[in-house]
Amino acid sequence: MVAHADKSTIFGVLGFRALGDFAQAIMVCSYLKRKIGDAVLLVYAQNDRPYKADLVNLCPDIDDKVFASGPGIPLDWLDFAAENPNSPPQELVERGFVHANLVASPWMIQAMIENGAVEFVPCLRFSEELGREVQGRLVAAGVSEDRWIVCIHVRQDGYRYRQPKSPRSVDPEPFFQLTDYIIDDLGGQVVCLGSANMKPAPARPHLVDLTMDEDFLLQAYALSRARFAVVTDSGMQAVANGLAVPFAVTNLDWVGAGLSGRNDYPLIHDQHLLMSRRLFYEDNVPSGPEASGKMTRITDRIVAFDNTVTDLRTLIDRMLEMTHDCAGWRETYVGGAIQAADGITFPIPRRPRPISSLNWARPPWWDEAPELADDFRRLAPLEYVELEDGSLIVRSIFQQSPLASP
C-alpha cells in the first residue's frame, strides 16, 4: 500500500547548500503544503552540510524525508511504472515519494522567493521532547534560566564552506562592546552563534560563546528561546525568521539587490529591523560617528563603513521596545497562519513587497545618498576577487582590470 495515497503529495527537492538558502527552501515547501490544504510534504536533500538534517527535522510540516550522500537519486525514480529500467527502491514507493502530485524543483523554489510569490511561514519548531533535551545542554553551556537572551551572529572570514574572504564579513569588535550594554545596563544575557573560524568572545559573566562547538541544534535552540537576535547578512537571519523569532539584520550592503528593486525578503515576518552599512564617496566622508566603523572599499571612489557600536545600541533599544512582552526565555512564536486554498494556480501569483515597506531602523544608504545610488545603477555588475596576498578587490564582471584595491 502506498502511504498518503488519499492526499495530494508535494515532493520538495531541497537542492541548496548555504544555510539561509536551505532554510528558505524549507519555508517555500511549507508554504506550498499549507496553501494546498490537506497535503503531504516529502523532501529530498543532500546531507552534505552539518545543519541540513537538523533543519529538516525541525520542520513539523515535513512528513517524510530522504537524504543522500554522494550521487543523488536518479530522476527515473519519479517514474512509477513497474517496468522502469531504473526502478526506485520499494521502500520509497511505499512511502509515496514516487507518487508526487507536485514536484518543487530548486529552480521553482528560487523563483518563488525572488518573485515574492510566498508568504511568511513559521516553519521551524522544537518539539517538547527535543526542547527539554537541548535545554539541558544549553544550561550546561552556561546560559542562565533567569535572564532573557539576545543571540548574536557576526559573519567573519574563514568559514570553511565559503570563500576565505567575503565583502559581507564584519568586524566583531563593536558587537563585543555591545554585549556589555545588553548585560550590565539592560539585564539580559548574550549567546554568540556561529562557527569555529570566528573570533572568540571575551570571557565575562552572562556571555556564552557557542561558536567553538559548532553544535547547530544547540545554537538553533538558543535562537528559538531568545528575546531577539542581532545578526549580520548571513544565513542565520533566515533561521531566526523560520523560528519566528524577532531579529535585526545589521551591515546590509544590497548594492545590486537594493537598487534593482529585487526583494530578498519576501518571506520575512514583521518583527524585524534592518540596518544598512553607510556608503560615501571617498572625498565626501563625514566626520563623526558615521565614519568610525570598519571601512571597506567598494570601488575606486566609493567606501562603506560598518555599523558602529552607537548604531547597534540604538538598534538594541528598538528591539527591546518591540519585544516588551518577552521578559524571559521566549515561549511563543510570532504570528502568521496561511489560509489553505484547496489548490494553487500556476504561475503562483506574485505578492510584491517593496524594499521600502520593510522595517528599516533608519533609511537605507540608497535613500540617504540618491546620487550615489544613481552612480551604482550605471555601473556594470560587480564581483569580488581575492588576491594571492589575501586582500579583496572589486571589479566589473565585464572588465579585465580591477576598479580598485583596498
C-alpha positions in Angstrom: 0.0 0.0 0.0 1.3 3.5 -0.9 1.4 5.9 2.0 -0.6 9.1 1.7 -2.4 7.7 -1.4 -5.5 9.6 -0.4 -3.8 13.1 -0.2 -2.1 15.5 -2.5 1.7 14.9 -2.3 4.4 17.6 -2.7 7.9 16.4 -3.3 10.4 19.2 -2.4 13.9 18.9 -3.9 16.0 21.0 -1.4 18.9 21.5 -3.7 20.6 24.3 -1.8 23.8 24.3 0.2 24.0 27.6 2.0 22.3 27.8 5.4 20.0 30.7 4.5 19.0 29.3 1.1 18.3 25.9 2.6 16.1 27.4 5.4 14.2 29.5 2.9 13.7 26.5 0.6 12.1 24.6 3.6 9.8 27.6 4.1 8.7 27.6 0.5 7.8 23.9 0.7 5.9 24.5 3.9 4.0 27.4 2.2 3.0 25.1 -0.6 1.7 22.5 1.7 -0.3 25.0 3.7 -1.8 26.6 0.6 -2.9 23.3 -0.8 -4.5 22.3 2.5 -4.9 18.5 3.0 -1.5 17.7 1.6 1.7 15.7 2.4 5.2 17.2 2.2 8.1 14.8 1.3 11.6 16.3 0.8 14.9 15.2 -0.6 18.3 16.7 0.2 22.0 16.0 0.0 23.3 15.6 3.6 26.5 17.5 2.9 26.3 20.2 5.5 26.1 19.8 9.3 22.9 21.8 9.6 20.7 20.3 6.9 19.4 17.3 8.8 18.7 19.4 11.9 16.7 22.0 9.9 14.6 19.3 8.1 13.9 17.6 11.4 12.8 21.0 13.0 10.1 21.4 10.4 6.8 19.9 11.5 5.3 20.4 8.0 7.7 17.8 6.6 6.0 14.4 6.7 9.0 12.3 5.4 12.4 12.9 4.1 15.2 11.1 2.2 18.9 12.2 2.5 21.7 11.3 0.1 25.4 11.4 0.4 27.3 11.5 -2.9 25.3 10.9 -6.1 21.7 11.9 -5.8 18.6 10.0 -6.6 18.1 9.2 -10.3 15.3 11.2 -12.0 13.9 7.9 -13.2 12.8 7.2 -9.6 9.9 9.5 -10.2 8.6 7.2 -12.9 6.4 4.8 -11.0 6.0 2.2 -13.9 6.9 -1.3 -12.8 8.9 -1.9 -15.9 11.1 1.2 -15.4 14.7 0.1 -16.1 15.9 2.2 -13.2 13.1 1.4 -10.8 13.0 3.1 -7.4 13.5 1.1 -4.2 10.3 -0.4 -3.0 10.6 1.4 0.3 10.4 4.8 -1.4 7.4 3.6 -3.5 5.6 2.5 -0.3 6.4 5.8 1.4 4.9 7.7 -1.5 7.9 9.5 -2.9 7.3 8.4 -6.5 3.6 9.4 -6.4 4.1 13.1 -6.0 1.3 15.4 -7.5 3.7 18.4 -7.4 7.5 18.4 -7.6 9.0 21.6 -6.3 12.4 21.8 -8.0 15.2 24.1 -6.8 14.7 26.5 -9.7 10.9 26.7 -8.9 11.7 27.3 -5.2 14.2 30.0 -6.0 11.9 31.7 -8.5 9.1 31.8 -5.9 11.5 33.5 -3.4 12.8 36.1 -5.9 9.4 36.9 -7.3 7.8 37.4 -3.9 5.3 34.6 -4.5 5.5 33.3 -1.0 4.1 34.4 2.4 5.9 34.1 5.7 5.5 30.7 7.3 6.9 29.9 10.8 8.3 26.6 9.5 10.8 25.6 12.2 9.9 24.5 15.7 11.3 22.3 18.6 9.1 19.6 19.9 8.6 19.5 23.6 10.6 16.4 24.0 13.6 17.6 21.9 13.3 21.0 23.6 13.7 19.6 27.0 16.8 17.6 26.0 18.5 20.5 24.3 17.6 23.0 27.1 19.6 21.0 29.5 22.6 21.2 27.2 22.1 25.0 26.9 22.0 25.5 30.6 25.1 23.3 31.0 26.9 25.6 28.5 26.3 28.5 30.9 23.1 30.1 29.8 21.1 31.4 32.8 17.4 30.5 33.1 16.6 33.7 34.9 17.7 36.2 32.2 16.3 36.9 28.8 18.6 36.1 25.8 20.0 38.0 22.9 21.6 35.9 20.3 24.3 37.5 18.2 25.8 36.2 14.9 28.6 38.1 13.2 29.7 36.9 9.8 33.5 36.7 9.6 36.1 35.5 7.1 37.4 31.9 7.1 34.2 29.9 7.2 35.2 26.5 5.7 32.1 26.3 3.4 32.6 29.8 1.9 35.4 31.7 0.1 38.2 32.6 2.6 37.2 36.3 2.5 33.9 37.9 1.8 32.7 41.5 1.4 29.9 40.6 3.8 32.3 39.9 6.6 32.1 42.3 9.6 34.4 43.3 12.4 33.0 41.7 15.6 34.5 44.2 18.0 31.5 46.6 18.1 29.3 43.6 18.8 31.5 42.5 21.7 31.3 46.1 23.1 27.5 45.8 22.6 27.4 42.8 25.0 28.4 44.9 28.0 25.4 47.2 27.3 23.0 44.3 27.0 24.3 42.6 30.1 25.2 45.4 32.5 22.7 48.1 31.5 19.7 46.1 30.3 19.9 43.0 32.4 20.0 40.4 29.6 22.5 37.8 28.6 24.2 37.2 25.2 24.7 34.0 23.3 27.2 34.1 20.4 26.3 31.9 17.4 28.5 30.8 14.5 31.5 28.6 13.7 35.0 28.0 14.9 36.6 30.4 12.4 35.1 33.3 14.4 37.0 35.5 16.9 36.2 34.2 20.4 34.0 36.4 22.5 35.7 37.9 25.6 35.2 35.9 28.8 32.7 37.5 31.2 29.6 36.6 33.1 26.4 36.1 31.1 28.2 36.0 27.8 28.2 32.5 26.4 30.1 31.6 23.2 28.8 28.6 21.3 30.9 29.1 18.2 33.7 26.7 19.0 31.4 23.6 19.4 29.6 24.3 16.2 26.6 22.3 17.6 23.9 23.7 15.2 21.0 22.2 17.0 22.1 23.8 20.3 22.6 27.1 18.6 19.2 26.9 16.9 17.6 26.1 20.3 19.2 29.1 21.9 17.9 31.2 19.0 14.4 29.8 19.4 14.4 30.9 23.1 15.9 34.3 22.5 14.0 37.6 23.2 15.5 38.6 19.8 18.6 38.1 17.7 21.1 40.6 16.2 22.8 39.2 13.1 24.7 40.3 10.1 23.9 39.5 6.5 24.1 35.7 6.6 22.0 32.6 6.8 21.3 32.8 10.5 18.8 35.5 9.8 16.7 33.0 7.8 16.9 30.5 10.7 15.7 33.2 13.1 12.9 34.1 10.7 11.9 30.4 10.3 11.8 30.0 14.0 9.6 33.1 14.1 12.0 34.9 16.5 12.3 38.8 16.3 15.6 39.8 14.7 17.6 42.7 13.5 20.0 42.5 10.5 23.0 44.8 10.5 25.6 45.9 8.0 23.5 45.2 4.9 25.1 46.1 1.6 22.5 45.3 -1.0 24.4 47.3 -3.6 22.8 45.5 -6.5 19.7 44.0 -5.0 18.5 47.2 -3.3 18.9 49.3 -6.3 17.3 46.9 -8.7 14.2 46.5 -6.6 14.8 42.8 -6.1 13.2 41.7 -2.9 15.5 39.3 -0.9 13.0 39.2 2.0 9.7 38.0 0.6 9.2 35.6 3.5 10.1 37.9 6.4 7.8 38.3 9.4 7.0 41.8 10.7 9.1 41.7 13.9 12.4 42.6 12.3 14.6 45.6 11.8 17.1 46.2 9.0 20.2 48.5 9.0 22.4 49.0 6.0 26.1 50.0 6.0 26.8 53.6 5.2 28.3 54.3 1.8 30.1 57.5 0.8 32.2 59.0 -2.0 35.7 58.8 -0.6 36.2 62.6 -0.9 32.9 63.2 0.9 33.1 61.1 4.1 31.6 63.0 7.0 33.5 63.3 10.3 31.9 61.9 13.4 30.5 58.5 14.5 29.1 57.7 11.0 32.6 57.0 9.7 34.1 55.3 12.7 33.2 51.7 11.8 35.5 49.4 9.7 35.9 50.7 6.2 35.6 48.6 3.1 36.5 50.0 -0.4 33.7 49.2 -2.9 35.1 51.0 -6.0 37.9 53.4 -6.7 35.6 56.3 -5.5 33.2 54.6 -3.0 33.8 53.3 0.5 31.5 51.6 3.0 31.5 51.7 6.8 30.4 49.0 9.2 27.7 49.9 11.7 29.2 51.4 14.8 28.5 50.4 18.4 26.3 53.6 18.7 24.2 52.3 15.7 24.0 48.9 17.4 22.9 50.3 20.8 20.1 52.3 19.1 19.1 49.1 17.3 19.1 47.1 20.6 16.8 49.8 22.2 14.4 49.5 19.3 14.3 45.7 19.5 13.9 45.9 23.3 10.8 48.0 22.8 9.5 45.8 20.0 9.8 42.7 22.3 8.5 44.2 25.5 6.2 41.3 26.1 9.1 38.8 26.4 10.5 39.1 29.9 12.5 35.8 30.0 13.2 32.9 27.7 10.9 33.1 24.6 7.9 30.8 24.9 5.7 31.7 21.9 6.2 32.0 18.2 5.5 35.1 16.2 2.1 35.1 14.3 1.1 34.1 10.9 -1.3 31.5 9.6 -1.6 30.6 5.9 -5.1 30.2 4.6 -5.5 26.9 2.7 -6.9 27.3 -0.8 -7.6 23.7 -1.7 -5.2 24.1 -4.5 -2.8 26.5 -6.2 -2.6 28.1 -9.6 0.4 28.4 -11.9 2.2 30.6 -12.2 1.8 31.2 -8.5 0.6 34.9 -8.0 3.3 37.3 -7.0 2.9 39.1 -3.7 5.3 42.0 -4.1 6.7 43.6 -1.0 8.7 46.7 -1.9 12.0 47.1 -0.1 10.8 50.4 1.2 8.0 48.6 3.1 10.4 46.6 5.3 11.2 47.8 8.8 14.3 49.9 8.4 16.0 51.1 11.6 17.0 54.2 9.5 16.7 54.9 5.8 18.9 52.6 3.8 22.0 54.1 2.2 20.5 54.4 -1.2 17.7 56.6 0.2 20.2 58.7 2.2 22.5 59.1 -0.9 20.5 59.1 -4.1 23.3 60.5 -6.2 25.5 57.6 -5.1 22.7 55.2 -5.9 22.4 56.6 -9.4 26.1 56.0 -9.9 25.7 52.4 -8.9 22.8 51.9 -11.3 25.1 52.9 -14.1 27.9 50.5 -13.1 28.3 47.1 -14.6 27.6 44.2 -12.2 30.4 43.9 -9.7 32.3 40.9 -8.4 34.8 40.4 -5.5 38.1 38.7 -6.3 40.6 37.6 -3.7 44.3 38.2 -4.5 47.1 35.9 -3.5 48.0 38.1 -0.6 44.5 37.6 0.8 43.2 41.1 0.0 39.9 41.7 -1.8 39.4 43.8 -4.9 36.1 44.8 -6.5 35.8 44.9 -10.3 33.2 44.9 -13.1 32.5 41.5 -14.4 32.8 42.9 -17.9 36.2 44.3 -17.3 39.6 42.6 -17.0 41.3 45.2 -14.8 40.1 45.8 -11.3 38.3 49.0 -10.4 40.1 49.3 -7.1 42.1 47.6 -4.5 41.6 48.0 -0.8 
